[in-house]
């Protein structure tokens, strides 16, 4: 069985996250690591990732937005995440473990390759305060299939008809409208733990830095000092995970 970890990159701004993800995966696994890159990524960033050891796969932007999207939706920051749907296309791998680029990997994830397709952490477990149900698409087990990919692309029109801004996760959950009932696909929350709720999860394998301000986008010194302060207070675990991540970024 041919298998790989895969992530996406649609902007040079997220290269530090992808590089940190690759380095951390390499501490635990020798499986292939693929980065699906859009037209918006510069050749210098692609070369950097290739030199690091990642398998860089170029993909055109043409499919990541549908003509049915309104101008408002096209400008929404979530719209670009639809490029993620490209990971479902068959490129010769039997099994993929998809990872968002803003993750801190803290343990081997190779056991996920034994899980069925569409295994993921429930969004209700990941972010219970705001979840609308379904899976959280930050970590997913995927068996690539062109028919599934085509089905997801068709689903974009259905989701867009609501007139609300949306992203890849909304499309996937619309396509898998019975996912909540398929408990065999539900991963333990330790496989995708929201950073802001990480105090409540024992030994998370993956910590997910959600929202727009990623650790590499802020002043590293300020972050480091803030974490040292947190480490001495009630937010000790959050500080610990942030310090782990900043160490990878600096390495």
Beta strands, then each sheet from edge to edge (+ up, - down):
strand 1: 3-9
strand 2: 32-37
strand 3: 55-58
strand 4: 95-99
strand 5: 103-105
strand 6: 120-122
strand 7: 135-142
strand 8: 186-187
strand 9: 193-194
strand 10: 206-208
sheet 1: 3+ 2+ 1+ 4+ 7- 6+ 8+
sheet 2: 5+ 10- 9-
end
